[in-house]
């Protein structure tokens, strides 16, 4: 049995991230939290547990990145400050066309390194080369919901028909991971790139195997206008009409929505995957998640891929998500600190398909530990405020996933960092050279 006794200056507990325990402890046995509370009380339960003291640290439910394209780490910084069409046609798609299965594996490993160093225990992905991503995740020892992309002209499979056949084959053969930390779904890119006949096939397949559907929706005004012209329906109304919303939907972006869209999102099994930094950088807009929250629509936070956002950190997304909604609503009360933290932690974990109530008894032991030793964490008048508004991903000192340390005192326990960095640098430079960039 694996046993850990963790002591921290603060613990953010409760299923709403609204309980602050000072001088607290967490008792872990195997992959479960057995007890959480004040140190003096929890220590009475000690037997042979390994004691980890983090006396200038705060423990929070582990962070989750709910929308990524993980191998895009290889594309980080290759194109900034361009309009979407130039960004896609001149840089992103030409680069991706040259990616091999091995390249994608190392790009995913680089992504796992960054996620771990950012205190992120799991992520939801939509990309091709799903088996490469799966292998990297199993090596890293973190969680993932892998949704292989259904998209035309992928470097892995070619045209849309071949890609759909490849996705089905992968999902039928890889529906249970070796360590139980990886789950699977389907990732049709978007309603404007995947024809209706394929979406109907996806509905049938996903329904048969109880798979969630991870899809880009209403990201840009152009996309919404084109859908209205073609179908007289918004993208969300369209997927609802054809029956896709009978399934569990993970809708990335949902920036430009109407009242009918919101009603659909409210009354179906729909989670908005909010990516504020990427949407700002690409000038796509700001999703009004404060309005969604009022009606009970589920929300989780993501970064999007490193080609558009550049980093995978969720602490930074929480900060910008909160301040953007205050601006949109012209109301500083719409995003309280506990709710904001829950969007990047517990909401993301539940969207991954993990049953959790945060740092509470009975939850899976997924814990992010942040150092309070940097000057931006002082004074500690309000630990929750410091987490949202002054912390950064680099404050992560430790990460526990399913009861095991994958990052201990800022040292990776599962991955060879320098080997991965060197390899990814070589891959990226080689492809850029081929592109004449």
C-alpha positions as CSV (number, residue, x, y, z in Angstrom):
1,X,0.0,0.0,0.0
2,X,1.2,3.5,-0.9
3,X,0.8,5.9,2.0
4,X,1.5,9.6,2.1
5,X,1.0,12.1,5.0
6,X,1.2,15.7,3.6
7,X,1.4,18.8,5.8
8,X,0.9,22.3,4.4
9,X,0.6,25.8,5.6
10,X,-2.8,26.0,3.9
11,X,-5.2,23.5,2.2
12,X,-8.0,24.6,0.0
13,X,-10.7,22.0,0.6
14,X,-14.4,21.4,-0.1
15,X,-16.1,20.6,-3.4
16,X,-16.6,24.3,-4.0
17,X,-13.0,25.2,-3.1
18,X,-14.3,27.4,-0.4
19,X,-12.8,25.9,2.8
20,X,-9.3,27.2,3.9
21,X,-7.5,24.9,6.4
22,X,-4.6,26.6,8.1
23,X,-1.7,24.2,9.2
24,X,-3.5,21.3,7.6
25,X,-2.7,17.8,6.6
26,X,-3.9,15.3,4.0
27,X,-3.7,11.5,4.5
28,X,-3.4,9.4,1.4
29,X,-3.6,5.7,1.0
30,X,-3.1,4.2,-2.4
31,X,-4.9,6.6,-4.7
32,X,-7.5,8.0,-2.3
33,X,-7.7,10.8,0.2
34,X,-8.5,9.2,3.5
35,X,-8.5,12.3,5.7
36,X,-8.2,16.1,5.4
37,X,-8.1,18.6,8.3
38,X,-6.0,20.3,10.9
39,X,-2.6,18.8,11.4
40,X,-3.1,18.0,15.1
41,X,-6.2,16.0,14.3
42,X,-5.0,14.2,11.2
43,X,-1.7,13.2,12.6
44,X,-3.5,10.9,15.1
45,X,-4.3,8.6,12.2
46,X,-0.6,8.2,11.2
47,X,0.9,4.7,11.0
48,X,3.6,3.9,8.5
49,X,2.9,6.9,6.2
50,X,5.7,8.8,4.5
51,X,5.5,12.4,5.9
52,X,6.0,15.2,3.4
53,X,6.3,18.7,5.0
54,X,5.5,21.7,2.9
55,X,5.2,24.3,5.6
56,X,5.4,27.3,3.3
57,X,3.0,25.9,0.7
58,X,-0.6,25.7,-0.2
59,X,-2.3,22.5,-1.4
60,X,-5.1,22.8,-3.9
61,X,-7.1,20.3,-6.0
62,X,-5.0,19.5,-9.0
63,X,-5.3,21.8,-12.0
64,X,-6.8,20.4,-15.2
65,X,-6.4,21.8,-18.8
66,X,-9.7,21.1,-20.5
67,X,-8.8,21.9,-24.1
68,X,-5.4,21.2,-25.7
69,X,-3.8,20.0,-28.9
70,X,-0.8,18.7,-27.1
71,X,1.8,18.0,-29.8
72,X,1.4,21.7,-30.9
73,X,4.1,22.4,-28.3
74,X,6.4,21.9,-31.3
75,X,4.7,24.9,-33.0
76,X,5.1,27.3,-30.1
77,X,6.0,30.8,-31.3
78,X,6.3,30.0,-35.0
79,X,3.6,32.5,-35.9
80,X,2.3,35.4,-33.8
81,X,0.4,38.6,-34.7
82,X,-1.2,37.2,-37.8
83,X,-4.8,37.0,-38.9
84,X,-6.4,33.5,-38.7
85,X,-6.2,32.8,-42.4
86,X,-2.5,33.6,-42.7
87,X,-1.8,31.8,-39.4
88,X,-3.4,28.6,-40.6
89,X,-2.5,28.5,-44.3
90,X,1.0,29.8,-44.2
91,X,2.3,28.4,-40.9
92,X,0.2,25.9,-38.9
93,X,-1.1,23.5,-41.5
94,X,2.1,23.4,-43.5
95,X,4.1,22.6,-40.3
96,X,1.6,20.0,-39.2
97,X,1.7,18.4,-42.6
98,X,5.3,17.4,-42.0
99,X,4.7,16.0,-38.5
100,X,5.5,12.3,-38.1
101,X,4.1,9.9,-35.5
102,X,7.5,10.1,-33.6
103,X,7.4,13.9,-33.8
104,X,4.0,13.9,-32.3
105,X,5.1,11.6,-29.5
106,X,8.0,13.9,-28.5
107,X,5.7,17.0,-28.8
108,X,3.3,15.3,-26.5
109,X,6.0,14.5,-24.0
110,X,7.1,18.1,-24.0
111,X,3.4,19.0,-23.3
112,X,3.4,16.5,-20.4
113,X,6.5,18.1,-19.0
114,X,4.9,21.5,-19.1
115,X,1.6,20.4,-17.7
116,X,3.4,18.7,-14.8
117,X,5.6,21.7,-14.1
118,X,2.4,23.8,-14.1
119,X,0.6,21.7,-11.5
120,X,-1.8,20.1,-14.1
121,X,-2.7,16.5,-13.4
122,X,-4.8,15.9,-16.5
123,X,-6.0,17.3,-19.8
124,X,-8.5,16.9,-22.6
125,X,-7.1,16.7,-26.0
126,X,-8.2,16.8,-29.6
127,X,-5.5,16.0,-32.2
128,X,-4.3,13.4,-34.6
129,X,-1.7,10.8,-33.8
130,X,-3.7,9.8,-30.8
131,X,-1.6,6.7,-30.1
132,X,1.5,8.9,-29.8
133,X,-0.2,11.1,-27.3
134,X,-1.4,8.1,-25.4
135,X,2.1,6.6,-25.2
136,X,3.5,9.9,-23.9
137,X,0.7,10.2,-21.3
138,X,1.2,6.7,-20.0
139,X,5.0,7.4,-19.7
140,X,4.3,10.7,-17.8
141,X,1.8,9.1,-15.4
142,X,-0.9,11.8,-15.7
143,X,-4.5,11.8,-16.7
144,X,-6.0,12.4,-20.1
145,X,-9.2,12.3,-22.1
146,X,-7.9,11.7,-25.6
147,X,-10.3,12.5,-28.4
148,X,-8.7,11.7,-31.7
149,X,-9.5,14.4,-34.3
150,X,-11.8,13.8,-37.2
151,X,-10.5,16.2,-39.8
152,X,-9.6,16.2,-43.5
153,X,-6.1,15.9,-44.8
154,X,-4.3,14.9,-41.6
155,X,-0.6,13.8,-41.8
156,X,-1.5,10.6,-40.0
157,X,-4.3,9.2,-42.2
158,X,-4.9,11.5,-45.2
159,X,-8.4,12.3,-46.3
160,X,-11.5,12.5,-44.1
161,X,-12.8,9.0,-44.9
162,X,-9.5,7.4,-44.1
163,X,-9.2,9.5,-40.9
164,X,-12.6,8.4,-39.7
165,X,-11.8,4.8,-40.3
166,X,-8.5,5.2,-38.4
167,X,-10.2,6.9,-35.5
168,X,-12.7,4.1,-35.2
169,X,-10.0,1.5,-35.3
170,X,-8.0,3.3,-32.6
171,X,-11.0,3.7,-30.3
172,X,-12.1,0.1,-30.6
173,X,-8.7,-1.2,-29.8
174,X,-7.7,1.4,-27.1
175,X,-10.7,1.9,-25.0
176,X,-9.0,1.1,-21.7
177,X,-5.6,2.3,-20.6
178,X,-3.1,0.2,-18.8
179,X,-3.1,2.5,-15.7
180,X,-6.7,3.6,-15.7
181,X,-5.7,7.3,-16.0
182,X,-6.6,7.7,-19.7
183,X,-10.1,7.9,-21.1
184,X,-11.3,8.3,-24.6
185,X,-13.7,10.3,-26.7
186,X,-14.2,11.5,-30.3
187,X,-13.0,14.8,-31.6
188,X,-14.8,16.0,-34.7
189,X,-13.0,19.3,-35.4
190,X,-16.0,21.5,-36.0
191,X,-19.4,21.6,-37.8
192,X,-17.9,23.6,-40.6
193,X,-15.1,21.1,-41.3
194,X,-16.9,17.8,-40.7
195,X,-19.8,17.1,-43.1
196,X,-23.2,16.1,-41.8
197,X,-22.8,12.4,-42.9
198,X,-19.7,12.0,-40.8
199,X,-21.3,13.8,-37.8
200,X,-24.2,11.3,-38.0
201,X,-21.7,8.4,-38.1
202,X,-20.0,9.9,-35.1
203,X,-23.3,10.1,-33.2
204,X,-24.0,6.4,-33.9
205,X,-20.5,5.3,-32.9
206,X,-20.2,7.5,-29.8
207,X,-23.7,6.5,-28.6
208,X,-22.9,2.8,-29.1
209,X,-19.7,3.1,-27.0
210,X,-20.7,5.9,-24.5
211,X,-18.0,8.3,-25.7
212,X,-18.0,12.1,-25.1
213,X,-17.6,14.3,-28.2
214,X,-15.0,17.1,-28.1
215,X,-15.8,19.7,-30.7
216,X,-15.0,23.4,-31.6
217,X,-18.1,25.5,-31.5
218,X,-19.0,29.2,-32.3
219,X,-15.4,30.3,-31.9
220,X,-15.5,33.2,-34.4
221,X,-18.2,35.5,-35.7
222,X,-17.3,34.4,-39.3
223,X,-18.0,30.8,-38.3
224,X,-21.4,31.7,-36.9
225,X,-22.3,33.8,-39.9
226,X,-21.4,31.1,-42.3
227,X,-23.5,28.6,-40.4
228,X,-26.5,30.9,-40.4
229,X,-26.1,31.4,-44.2
230,X,-25.8,27.6,-44.8
231,X,-28.3,26.2,-42.3
232,X,-30.2,29.2,-41.0
233,X,-28.9,27.9,-37.6
234,X,-26.0,28.7,-35.3
235,X,-23.4,26.0,-35.0
236,X,-24.8,24.9,-31.6
237,X,-28.4,24.9,-33.0
238,X,-27.2,22.9,-35.9
239,X,-25.5,20.1,-33.9
240,X,-28.6,20.0,-31.7
241,X,-30.9,19.6,-34.7
242,X,-28.9,16.6,-36.0
243,X,-28.8,14.9,-32.6
244,X,-25.2,15.4,-31.5
245,X,-26.3,17.0,-28.2
246,X,-28.0,13.7,-27.2
247,X,-24.4,12.8,-26.3
248,X,-22.0,14.3,-23.8
249,X,-20.6,17.4,-25.5
250,X,-17.4,19.2,-24.7
251,X,-17.8,22.4,-26.6
252,X,-14.5,24.3,-27.0
253,X,-14.8,28.1,-27.1
254,X,-18.6,28.9,-27.4
255,X,-17.7,32.6,-27.7
256,X,-20.5,33.9,-29.9
257,X,-23.8,32.4,-28.7
258,X,-27.5,33.4,-28.7
259,X,-30.4,32.6,-26.3
260,X,-31.3,29.4,-28.1
261,X,-27.7,28.2,-27.9
262,X,-27.7,28.9,-24.1
263,X,-30.9,27.0,-23.7
264,X,-29.4,24.0,-25.5
265,X,-26.3,24.1,-23.4
266,X,-28.3,24.4,-20.3
267,X,-30.7,21.5,-21.0
268,X,-28.2,18.9,-22.4
269,X,-25.1,17.3,-21.1
270,X,-22.9,20.1,-22.4
271,X,-19.7,21.6,-20.9
272,X,-18.2,24.8,-22.3
273,X,-14.4,24.6,-22.5
274,X,-13.4,28.2,-22.0
275,X,-10.0,29.4,-23.5
276,X,-9.8,33.1,-22.7
277,X,-6.1,33.8,-23.6
278,X,-6.3,32.0,-27.0
279,X,-9.5,33.7,-27.9
280,X,-8.0,37.1,-27.1
281,X,-4.8,36.5,-28.9
282,X,-6.6,35.4,-32.1
283,X,-9.1,38.3,-31.6
284,X,-12.0,35.8,-31.6
285,X,-13.8,37.4,-28.7
286,X,-14.7,36.7,-25.1
287,X,-17.1,33.9,-24.1
288,X,-19.7,35.3,-21.6
289,X,-19.2,32.5,-19.0
290,X,-20.6,34.6,-16.2
291,X,-24.0,34.4,-18.0
292,X,-23.5,30.7,-18.7
293,X,-22.8,30.1,-15.0
294,X,-26.0,31.9,-13.9
295,X,-28.1,29.4,-15.8
296,X,-26.3,26.4,-14.6
297,X,-24.3,25.6,-17.8
298,X,-21.1,23.6,-16.9
299,X,-17.8,25.3,-17.6
300,X,-14.2,24.2,-17.5
301,X,-10.9,26.0,-18.4
302,X,-8.5,25.2,-21.1
303,X,-5.6,26.9,-22.9
304,X,-6.1,25.7,-26.5
305,X,-2.9,24.5,-28.3
306,X,0.5,26.0,-27.9
307,X,0.3,27.3,-31.5
308,X,-2.3,29.9,-30.5
309,X,-1.8,30.4,-26.8
310,X,1.9,29.5,-26.4
311,X,1.7,28.1,-22.9
312,X,-0.4,25.4,-21.1
313,X,-0.7,27.0,-17.7
314,X,-4.1,27.1,-16.0
315,X,-3.3,29.4,-13.1
316,X,-2.8,32.2,-15.6
317,X,-6.1,31.3,-17.4
318,X,-8.0,31.5,-14.1
319,X,-6.7,35.0,-13.6
320,X,-7.6,36.3,-17.0
321,X,-10.9,34.5,-17.1
322,X,-11.9,36.2,-13.8
323,X,-10.9,39.7,-14.8
324,X,-12.5,39.4,-18.3
325,X,-15.9,38.4,-16.9
326,X,-15.8,41.3,-14.4
327,X,-15.2,43.6,-17.4
328,X,-17.9,42.1,-19.6
329,X,-20.5,42.2,-16.8
330,X,-19.3,45.6,-15.6
331,X,-19.6,43.9,-12.2
332,X,-16.6,42.9,-10.0
333,X,-18.7,40.4,-8.0
334,X,-19.5,37.9,-10.9
335,X,-16.4,35.7,-10.4
336,X,-15.6,35.0,-6.7
337,X,-12.2,33.4,-5.9
338,X,-13.5,30.0,-4.9
339,X,-15.6,29.6,-8.0
340,X,-12.8,30.7,-10.3
341,X,-10.5,28.1,-8.7
342,X,-13.1,25.4,-9.1
343,X,-13.3,26.1,-12.8
344,X,-9.6,25.2,-13.3
345,X,-9.6,22.3,-10.9
346,X,-12.8,20.3,-9.8
347,X,-14.8,21.3,-12.9
348,X,-12.0,20.1,-15.2
349,X,-11.5,16.9,-13.3
350,X,-15.3,16.1,-13.6
351,X,-15.1,16.9,-17.3
352,X,-12.3,14.4,-17.6
353,X,-14.8,11.9,-16.2
354,X,-13.3,11.6,-12.7
355,X,-15.6,11.6,-9.7
356,X,-14.2,14.1,-7.2
357,X,-15.2,16.5,-4.5
358,X,-11.8,18.2,-4.4
359,X,-9.5,17.9,-1.4
360,X,-12.0,16.0,0.6
361,X,-12.3,12.5,2.1
362,X,-12.9,9.9,-0.6
363,X,-11.7,11.9,-3.6
364,X,-8.9,10.6,-5.8
365,X,-5.6,11.9,-4.6
366,X,-4.8,14.5,-7.3
367,X,-3.1,17.4,-5.6
368,X,-1.2,20.5,-6.7
369,X,1.2,22.1,-4.2
370,X,2.2,25.7,-4.7
371,X,5.1,27.4,-3.0
372,X,4.4,30.5,-1.0
373,X,8.1,31.4,-0.8
374,X,8.1,33.9,-3.6
375,X,7.6,37.6,-2.8
376,X,4.4,37.8,-4.9
377,X,2.7,35.4,-2.3
378,X,3.2,37.9,0.6
379,X,1.5,39.0,2.7
380,X,-0.8,36.1,3.0
381,X,-3.9,38.1,3.8
382,X,-6.1,35.9,1.6
383,X,-4.6,32.6,0.3
384,X,-7.4,32.2,-2.3
385,X,-6.9,35.7,-3.7
386,X,-3.1,35.0,-3.9
387,X,-3.7,31.8,-5.9
388,X,-6.0,33.5,-8.5
389,X,-4.4,36.9,-8.8
390,X,-0.7,36.7,-7.9
391,X,0.4,33.0,-8.3
392,X,2.0,31.6,-11.5
393,X,2.5,28.1,-12.9
394,X,6.2,28.3,-11.9
395,X,5.1,28.3,-8.2
396,X,4.3,24.6,-8.5
397,X,6.6,22.6,-6.3
398,X,4.9,19.2,-6.3
399,X,2.2,17.3,-8.1
400,X,0.4,14.2,-7.0
401,X,-1.6,12.2,-9.5
402,X,-3.7,9.3,-8.4
403,X,-1.8,9.0,-5.1
404,X,1.7,9.2,-6.7
405,X,4.2,12.0,-7.0
406,X,5.0,12.8,-10.6
407,X,6.7,16.0,-9.5
408,X,8.5,16.1,-6.2
409,X,10.2,19.2,-4.9
410,X,10.4,20.6,-8.5
411,X,12.0,17.3,-9.9
412,X,10.3,15.2,-12.4
413,X,9.7,11.6,-11.3
414,X,8.6,10.1,-14.6
415,X,10.2,12.0,-17.5
416,X,13.7,12.8,-18.7
417,X,13.3,16.6,-19.2
418,X,16.6,17.4,-20.9
419,X,16.3,14.5,-23.4
420,X,12.8,15.7,-24.4
421,X,13.8,19.3,-24.7
422,X,16.8,18.5,-26.9
423,X,14.7,16.2,-29.1
424,X,11.8,18.7,-29.6
425,X,14.2,21.5,-30.4
426,X,15.8,19.4,-33.1
427,X,12.4,18.3,-34.6
428,X,11.0,21.9,-34.7
429,X,14.1,23.4,-36.3
430,X,14.2,20.7,-38.9
431,X,10.6,21.2,-40.0
432,X,10.9,25.0,-40.0
433,X,14.0,24.6,-42.2
434,X,12.0,22.4,-44.6
435,X,9.3,25.1,-44.8
436,X,12.0,27.7,-45.5
437,X,11.1,29.6,-42.3
